[in-house]
Amino acid sequence: MSAAAPRSIWSSRWAFILVTVGSAVGLGNIWRFPYMTGAQGGSAFVLVYLLCVALVGLPLLMAEILIGRRGRGNPISAMLKVSEENGASPWWGLLGWVGVLGALLILSYYSVVAGWIVDYIYQTVSGVKVMTPEAAKQHFDDLLADPLQLIFWNTIFLALTVGVVARGVLSGIERASLLLMPALFIILLFLVFWGGMVGDMRAAWHFMFDFKPELLTGQVVLSAMGHAFFSLSLGMGAIMAYGSYLDKHTSIAHNSFWIALADTLVGLLAGLAVFSFTFAHGLKASSGPGLVFQTLPLVFAHMPGGQVVGAFFFLLVLFAAWTSAISLVEPFVAWMTERLGIHRAVAAWGTGLAVWLLGVAVCLSLNDWSGWKLFGLNLFDQLDYLTSRIFMPLSGLAIAVFVGWIMSRKNVRDEITLPAAHFLIWWRILRYVTILAIVMVFVYRLTNPDP
């Protein structure tokens, strides 16, 4: 057998930050964060979310990158290698499989939602306007009722995603992130600026940042805690895979801080832009998941420059979804190339085909197959429940337990090069606070029907 090719390494610290921020920043930041903030009363949710990013998201982000870099392989191989190094059971390798397979299941319905975004870009650029709430709802309902249209847009989005991964770590993933992430931030800043010009930015600011203690409930705390965990794309193998391409001399702690900060900033800025537009037109912030697909198109139809602003907004959402989807494909493709020796392009397109076939079933579950349900859920909702409420929390919990309690402190210390006092703080937070928080999120997500 020929010698294995040298493992790719990100070209710079800046590149690693951008690709990892690209993985973390997705529909959760620009679609889910604003509607959850609106549904949970605004400022109380935001405050708890920020605290949970620091106490749950950041420590776990560091732990997942640590395993990836220590194992120097795809999530499955990395877990096996680090487990063996620390004298742990090889069964810990299952953690890698849960993340990799969970990522592909997520992508099968995530790409369907991203396809909706592609449709809305097309409709907005074409000059289609929805002038009443009823028309906005009807347009969205018509989209979901048309299986061929859903499959068409899903196919386009998956082709864009797989095409990047097939080109490789540096020529594909890194290069795409170096283009898409700066563009995403430029568009986001433009939308915030325009929200300040024609929207009600003052009302948006007060809604998000004027803390009202009476709004702080147990449900708000648990919802914010859960979103802090999910917004960083943790527990899916993506961060572990990206960490495996990180050079030994780059600080995991410092880079994780900037990744978490950038990811959080995107959510906050997106919220300000969305609510400034929404409040300026007298619409409700608490419109739930329909905030982006039903409320905002109505806003864009009535605001100055609405067609341009709407196109930029949905392009922003598309870029966020695209970079996240890329990171969902990479872990399994890395395993196929490293373990099975399959050419990257073949592995990428083969993976894409498998995800596409499941995605077709997801599209049909929203219309022609909508009568087929298990426990009252169609396939779209089943996959969402299985991955976001079971796979991801359990995977994140296992990562925290493995790094906090199974790995030797010396090996962890070798990777987390912080001053002794700072390391001890992170270590204790991961071992106790983060684990307890994830258990609470897991129980809450299993028993609460809310998104």
KEVEXNU-125298 format. One record per residue (C-alpha): x, y, z; residue number from 1. Coordinates in steps of 0.25 Angstrom, whole numbers, always signed. Layout:
REM KEVEXNU-125298
@px X&py Y&pz Z&num NUM
...
REM end
This chain:
REM KEVEXNU-125298
@px +0&py +0&pz +0&num 1
@px +5&py +14&pz -4&num 2
@px +8&py +24&pz +7&num 3
@px -3&py +33&pz +12&num 4
@px -3&py +47&pz +6&num 5
@px +1&py +58&pz +16&num 6
@px -11&py +63&pz +24&num 7
@px -16&py +76&pz +20&num 8
@px -13&py +88&pz +30&num 9
@px -21&py +101&pz +30&num 10
@px -12&py +111&pz +23&num 11
@px -13&py +121&pz +35&num 12
@px -20&py +124&pz +48&num 13
@px -29&py +134&pz +41&num 14
@px -34&py +123&pz +31&num 15
@px -37&py +113&pz +43&num 16
@px -45&py +124&pz +50&num 17
@px -53&py +127&pz +37&num 18
@px -56&py +112&pz +33&num 19
@px -60&py +109&pz +48&num 20
@px -69&py +122&pz +49&num 21
@px -75&py +117&pz +35&num 22
@px -78&py +104&pz +41&num 23
@px -84&py +110&pz +54&num 24
@px -92&py +122&pz +47&num 25
@px -104&py +116&pz +40&num 26
@px -119&py +116&pz +40&num 27
@px -118&py +116&pz +55&num 28
@px -112&py +130&pz +56&num 29
@px -120&py +137&pz +45&num 30
@px -134&py +129&pz +45&num 31
@px -135&py +122&pz +58&num 32
@px -128&py +132&pz +68&num 33
@px -138&py +144&pz +64&num 34
@px -150&py +136&pz +64&num 35
@px -147&py +130&pz +78&num 36
@px -143&py +143&pz +83&num 37
@px -156&py +149&pz +79&num 38
@px -164&py +137&pz +84&num 39
@px -157&py +137&pz +98&num 40
@px -159&py +152&pz +101&num 41
@px -146&py +158&pz +96&num 42
@px -135&py +163&pz +106&num 43
@px -137&py +152&pz +116&num 44
@px -134&py +141&pz +106&num 45
@px -122&py +149&pz +100&num 46
@px -116&py +151&pz +114&num 47
@px -117&py +136&pz +117&num 48
@px -112&py +132&pz +103&num 49
@px -99&py +141&pz +105&num 50
@px -96&py +134&pz +119&num 51
@px -99&py +120&pz +113&num 52
@px -89&py +123&pz +101&num 53
@px -78&py +126&pz +111&num 54
@px -82&py +114&pz +121&num 55
@px -86&py +103&pz +112&num 56
@px -83&py +107&pz +97&num 57
@px -69&py +112&pz +98&num 58
@px -63&py +101&pz +108&num 59
@px -70&py +90&pz +99&num 60
@px -64&py +96&pz +86&num 61
@px -50&py +96&pz +92&num 62
@px -52&py +81&pz +96&num 63
@px -57&py +77&pz +82&num 64
@px -46&py +84&pz +75&num 65
@px -36&py +78&pz +85&num 66
@px -40&py +64&pz +81&num 67
@px -39&py +67&pz +66&num 68
@px -25&py +73&pz +67&num 69
@px -20&py +62&pz +77&num 70
@px -26&py +51&pz +68&num 71
@px -21&py +57&pz +55&num 72
@px -32&py +50&pz +47&num 73
@px -47&py +49&pz +44&num 74
@px -56&py +49&pz +56&num 75
@px -57&py +34&pz +56&num 76
@px -42&py +31&pz +55&num 77
@px -39&py +43&pz +65&num 78
@px -47&py +37&pz +76&num 79
@px -41&py +24&pz +74&num 80
@px -27&py +29&pz +75&num 81
@px -29&py +38&pz +86&num 82
@px -37&py +27&pz +94&num 83
@px -25&py +18&pz +92&num 84
@px -15&py +28&pz +96&num 85
@px -23&py +30&pz +109&num 86
@px -25&py +15&pz +112&num 87
@px -40&py +17&pz +110&num 88
@px -50&py +7&pz +104&num 89
@px -50&py +7&pz +88&num 90
@px -65&py +8&pz +90&num 91
@px -63&py +23&pz +90&num 92
@px -61&py +22&pz +75&num 93
@px -76&py +21&pz +75&num 94
@px -76&py +36&pz +78&num 95
@px -69&py +39&pz +65&num 96
@px -80&py +31&pz +58&num 97
@px -91&py +38&pz +65&num 98
@px -86&py +51&pz +61&num 99
@px -83&py +47&pz +46&num 100
@px -96&py +40&pz +44&num 101
@px -104&py +51&pz +51&num 102
@px -98&py +62&pz +42&num 103
@px -102&py +55&pz +30&num 104
@px -117&py +53&pz +35&num 105
@px -117&py +68&pz +39&num 106
@px -112&py +71&pz +25&num 107
@px -124&py +63&pz +19&num 108
@px -134&py +73&pz +24&num 109
@px -125&py +85&pz +26&num 110
@px -123&py +86&pz +11&num 111
@px -138&py +85&pz +9&num 112
@px -139&py +98&pz +18&num 113
@px -127&py +104&pz +11&num 114
@px -135&py +101&pz -2&num 115
@px -146&py +110&pz +2&num 116
@px -136&py +121&pz +4&num 117
@px -131&py +119&pz -11&num 118
@px -146&py +120&pz -15&num 119
@px -148&py +133&pz -7&num 120
@px -136&py +139&pz -14&num 121
@px -141&py +136&pz -27&num 122
@px -155&py +141&pz -24&num 123
@px -149&py +154&pz -18&num 124
@px -140&py +157&pz -30&num 125
@px -151&py +154&pz -39&num 126
@px -159&py +165&pz -33&num 127
@px -170&py +156&pz -27&num 128
@px -176&py +164&pz -15&num 129
@px -186&py +159&pz -4&num 130
@px -194&py +171&pz +0&num 131
@px -203&py +164&pz +11&num 132
@px -200&py +154&pz +22&num 133
@px -210&py +145&pz +15&num 134
@px -202&py +145&pz +2&num 135
@px -189&py +143&pz +10&num 136
@px -194&py +131&pz +17&num 137
@px -200&py +126&pz +4&num 138
@px -187&py +127&pz -4&num 139
@px -180&py +119&pz +7&num 140
@px -191&py +108&pz +7&num 141
@px -191&py +107&pz -8&num 142
@px -176&py +105&pz -7&num 143
@px -177&py +94&pz +3&num 144
@px -188&py +87&pz -5&num 145
@px -180&py +86&pz -18&num 146
@px -171&py +74&pz -17&num 147
@px -164&py +76&pz -30&num 148
@px -160&py +91&pz -27&num 149
@px -155&py +87&pz -13&num 150
@px -147&py +76&pz -19&num 151
@px -141&py +85&pz -30&num 152
@px -137&py +96&pz -20&num 153
@px -131&py +85&pz -10&num 154
@px -123&py +79&pz -22&num 155
@px -117&py +92&pz -25&num 156
@px -113&py +95&pz -11&num 157
@px -107&py +81&pz -9&num 158
@px -99&py +82&pz -22&num 159
@px -93&py +95&pz -17&num 160
@px -89&py +89&pz -4&num 161
@px -83&py +76&pz -9&num 162
@px -76&py +83&pz -20&num 163
@px -68&py +91&pz -10&num 164
@px -65&py +79&pz -2&num 165
@px -60&py +71&pz -14&num 166
@px -50&py +81&pz -17&num 167
@px -42&py +78&pz -4&num 168
@px -39&py +84&pz +10&num 169
@px -31&py +96&pz +5&num 170
@px -35&py +98&pz -10&num 171
@px -50&py +96&pz -6&num 172
@px -54&py +98&pz +8&num 173
@px -44&py +108&pz +12&num 174
@px -45&py +116&pz -1&num 175
@px -60&py +116&pz +0&num 176
@px -60&py +121&pz +14&num 177
@px -50&py +132&pz +11&num 178
@px -59&py +137&pz +1&num 179
@px -73&py +135&pz +7&num 180
@px -70&py +139&pz +22&num 181
@px -65&py +153&pz +19&num 182
@px -77&py +155&pz +9&num 183
@px -87&py +150&pz +20&num 184
@px -82&py +160&pz +30&num 185
@px -82&py +171&pz +19&num 186
@px -97&py +168&pz +16&num 187
@px -100&py +167&pz +31&num 188
@px -94&py +181&pz +34&num 189
@px -101&py +187&pz +22&num 190
@px -115&py +181&pz +27&num 191
@px -112&py +187&pz +41&num 192
@px -109&py +200&pz +35&num 193
@px -121&py +200&pz +26&num 194
@px -129&py +196&pz +38&num 195
@px -124&py +208&pz +45&num 196
@px -128&py +217&pz +33&num 197
@px -142&py +212&pz +30&num 198
@px -145&py +203&pz +42&num 199
@px -148&py +205&pz +57&num 200
@px -134&py +201&pz +62&num 201
@px -137&py +208&pz +75&num 202
@px -149&py +199&pz +78&num 203
@px -141&py +187&pz +73&num 204
@px -129&py +191&pz +83&num 205
@px -138&py +192&pz +95&num 206
@px -145&py +179&pz +92&num 207
@px -132&py +171&pz +91&num 208
@px -124&py +178&pz +102&num 209
@px -133&py +185&pz +112&num 210
@px -133&py +174&pz +123&num 211
@px -147&py +171&pz +129&num 212
@px -146&py +162&pz +141&num 213
@px -160&py +158&pz +140&num 214
@px -158&py +152&pz +127&num 215
@px -148&py +142&pz +132&num 216
@px -155&py +128&pz +134&num 217
@px -150&py +114&pz +134&num 218
@px -154&py +112&pz +120&num 219
@px -146&py +124&pz +115&num 220
@px -134&py +119&pz +123&num 221
@px -134&py +105&pz +117&num 222
@px -138&py +110&pz +103&num 223
@px -126&py +120&pz +103&num 224
@px -117&py +109&pz +108&num 225
@px -121&py +100&pz +97&num 226
@px -119&py +110&pz +86&num 227
@px -105&py +114&pz +92&num 228
@px -101&py +99&pz +90&num 229
@px -107&py +97&pz +76&num 230
@px -103&py +111&pz +70&num 231
@px -88&py +107&pz +71&num 232
@px -91&py +94&pz +63&num 233
@px -86&py +85&pz +74&num 234
@px -87&py +70&pz +75&num 235
@px -88&py +68&pz +60&num 236
@px -73&py +64&pz +57&num 237
@px -71&py +77&pz +48&num 238
@px -63&py +84&pz +59&num 239
@px -55&py +72&pz +62&num 240
@px -52&py +70&pz +47&num 241
@px -48&py +84&pz +45&num 242
@px -39&py +83&pz +58&num 243
@px -32&py +72&pz +52&num 244
@px -26&py +81&pz +41&num 245
@px -21&py +91&pz +52&num 246
@px -6&py +92&pz +54&num 247
@px +0&py +89&pz +67&num 248
@px +5&py +103&pz +70&num 249
@px -9&py +110&pz +69&num 250
@px -16&py +113&pz +82&num 251
@px -29&py +106&pz +83&num 252
@px -34&py +115&pz +94&num 253
@px -31&py +128&pz +87&num 254
@px -37&py +123&pz +74&num 255
@px -49&py +117&pz +81&num 256
@px -52&py +131&pz +88&num 257
@px -52&py +138&pz +74&num 258
@px -60&py +127&pz +68&num 259
@px -71&py +128&pz +79&num 260
@px -70&py +143&pz +79&num 261
@px -72&py +144&pz +64&num 262
@px -84&py +134&pz +64&num 263
@px -91&py +141&pz +75&num 264
@px -89&py +155&pz +68&num 265
@px -95&py +150&pz +56&num 266
@px -108&py +145&pz +63&num 267
@px -109&py +159&pz +71&num 268
@px -107&py +167&pz +58&num 269
@px -117&py +158&pz +51&num 270
@px -127&py +160&pz +62&num 271
@px -125&py +175&pz +62&num 272
@px -127&py +176&pz +47&num 273
@px -139&py +167&pz +47&num 274
@px -146&py +174&pz +58&num 275
@px -143&py +188&pz +53&num 276
@px -150&py +184&pz +40&num 277
@px -161&py +177&pz +47&num 278
@px -165&py +188&pz +58&num 279
@px -164&py +199&pz +48&num 280
@px -176&py +192&pz +41&num 281
@px -184&py +189&pz +53&num 282
@px -182&py +174&pz +52&num 283
@px -180&py +165&pz +64&num 284
@px -167&py +159&pz +68&num 285
@px -173&py +147&pz +73&num 286
@px -177&py +141&pz +60&num 287
@px -169&py +128&pz +62&num 288
@px -162&py +121&pz +51&num 289
@px -170&py +129&pz +40&num 290
@px -163&py +141&pz +44&num 291
@px -153&py +140&pz +32&num 292
@px -162&py +133&pz +22&num 293
@px -175&py +140&pz +24&num 294
@px -173&py +153&pz +33&num 295
@px -160&py +158&pz +26&num 296
@px -165&py +157&pz +12&num 297
@px -177&py +165&pz +15&num 298
@px -167&py +176&pz +22&num 299
@px -158&py +176&pz +9&num 300
@px -171&py +178&pz +0&num 301
@px -174&py +191&pz +7&num 302
@px -161&py +197&pz +11&num 303
@px -152&py +206&pz +3&num 304
@px -142&py +198&pz -6&num 305
@px -149&py +186&pz -1&num 306
@px -146&py +177&pz -13&num 307
@px -131&py +180&pz -12&num 308
@px -131&py +179&pz +4&num 309
@px -139&py +166&pz +3&num 310
@px -130&py +160&pz -8&num 311
@px -118&py +163&pz +1&num 312
@px -124&py +158&pz +14&num 313
@px -128&py +144&pz +7&num 314
@px -114&py +144&pz +1&num 315
@px -108&py +146&pz +15&num 316
@px -116&py +134&pz +20&num 317
@px -112&py +125&pz +8&num 318
@px -97&py +128&pz +11&num 319
@px -99&py +124&pz +25&num 320
@px -106&py +111&pz +22&num 321
@px -96&py +108&pz +11&num 322
@px -84&py +109&pz +20&num 323
@px -91&py +101&pz +31&num 324
@px -95&py +90&pz +21&num 325
@px -81&py +89&pz +16&num 326
@px -76&py +85&pz +30&num 327
@px -87&py +75&pz +31&num 328
@px -82&py +67&pz +19&num 329
@px -67&py +68&pz +22&num 330
@px -66&py +58&pz +34&num 331
@px -72&py +46&pz +26&num 332
@px -64&py +50&pz +14&num 333
@px -51&py +50&pz +22&num 334
@px -54&py +37&pz +28&num 335
@px -56&py +31&pz +14&num 336
@px -44&py +37&pz +8&num 337
@px -35&py +33&pz +20&num 338
@px -41&py +20&pz +24&num 339
@px -45&py +14&pz +11&num 340
@px -36&py +21&pz +2&num 341
@px -47&py +26&pz -7&num 342
@px -44&py +39&pz -16&num 343
@px -49&py +51&pz -9&num 344
@px -58&py +55&pz -21&num 345
@px -64&py +41&pz -22&num 346
@px -66&py +41&pz -7&num 347
@px -72&py +55&pz -7&num 348
@px -82&py +53&pz -18&num 349
@px -86&py +39&pz -13&num 350
@px -89&py +45&pz +0&num 351
@px -97&py +56&pz -6&num 352
@px -105&py +46&pz -14&num 353
@px -109&py +38&pz -2&num 354
@px -112&py +51&pz +6&num 355
@px -120&py +56&pz -7&num 356
@px -128&py +43&pz -7&num 357
@px -132&py +44&pz +7&num 358
@px -135&py +59&pz +5&num 359
@px -145&py +55&pz -6&num 360
@px -153&py +47&pz +4&num 361
@px -152&py +59&pz +13&num 362
@px -158&py +68&pz +2&num 363
@px -169&py +58&pz +0&num 364
@px -172&py +57&pz +15&num 365
@px -177&py +71&pz +14&num 366
@px -187&py +69&pz +4&num 367
@px -190&py +56&pz -4&num 368
@px -186&py +47&pz +8&num 369
@px -191&py +56&pz +19&num 370
@px -201&py +46&pz +23&num 371
@px -190&py +36&pz +27&num 372
@px -186&py +39&pz +41&num 373
@px -179&py +32&pz +53&num 374
@px -182&py +37&pz +67&num 375
@px -190&py +48&pz +60&num 376
@px -178&py +54&pz +53&num 377
@px -175&py +54&pz +38&num 378
@px -160&py +50&pz +33&num 379
@px -156&py +64&pz +34&num 380
@px -160&py +66&pz +48&num 381
@px -155&py +52&pz +52&num 382
@px -141&py +55&pz +47&num 383
@px -141&py +68&pz +54&num 384
@px -145&py +62&pz +67&num 385
@px -135&py +50&pz +66&num 386
@px -123&py +59&pz +63&num 387
@px -125&py +72&pz +70&num 388
@px -132&py +66&pz +83&num 389
@px -124&py +53&pz +84&num 390
@px -112&py +51&pz +75&num 391
@px -106&py +65&pz +77&num 392
@px -108&py +67&pz +92&num 393
@px -103&py +53&pz +95&num 394
@px -91&py +55&pz +86&num 395
@px -88&py +68&pz +93&num 396
@px -90&py +62&pz +107&num 397
@px -80&py +50&pz +103&num 398
@px -70&py +60&pz +98&num 399
@px -70&py +68&pz +111&num 400
@px -69&py +55&pz +119&num 401
@px -58&py +49&pz +111&num 402
@px -49&py +62&pz +111&num 403
@px -53&py +65&pz +126&num 404
@px -52&py +52&pz +132&num 405
@px -46&py +41&pz +123&num 406
@px -34&py +48&pz +116&num 407
@px -22&py +50&pz +125&num 408
@px -21&py +64&pz +131&num 409
@px -7&py +64&pz +125&num 410
@px -11&py +61&pz +111&num 411
@px -22&py +72&pz +112&num 412
@px -12&py +82&pz +117&num 413
@px -3&py +79&pz +105&num 414
@px -14&py +84&pz +96&num 415
@px -20&py +95&pz +104&num 416
@px -8&py +104&pz +106&num 417
@px -14&py +114&pz +116&num 418
@px -8&py +120&pz +128&num 419
@px -10&py +110&pz +140&num 420
@px -21&py +118&pz +147&num 421
@px -29&py +120&pz +134&num 422
@px -27&py +105&pz +130&num 423
@px -33&py +101&pz +144&num 424
@px -45&py +110&pz +142&num 425
@px -48&py +104&pz +128&num 426
@px -45&py +90&pz +133&num 427
@px -55&py +91&pz +145&num 428
@px -66&py +98&pz +137&num 429
@px -65&py +87&pz +126&num 430
@px -65&py +76&pz +137&num 431
@px -77&py +81&pz +145&num 432
@px -85&py +93&pz +139&num 433
@px -84&py +89&pz +124&num 434
@px -88&py +75&pz +127&num 435
@px -100&py +79&pz +136&num 436
@px -105&py +89&pz +126&num 437
@px -105&py +79&pz +115&num 438
@px -112&py +69&pz +123&num 439
@px -123&py +80&pz +126&num 440
@px -124&py +83&pz +112&num 441
@px -125&py +69&pz +108&num 442
@px -136&py +66&pz +117&num 443
@px -143&py +79&pz +114&num 444
@px -142&py +76&pz +99&num 445
@px -148&py +62&pz +100&num 446
@px -160&py +67&pz +108&num 447
@px -163&py +81&pz +102&num 448
@px -170&py +81&pz +89&num 449
@px -166&py +96&pz +86&num 450
@px -155&py +98&pz +76&num 451
REM end
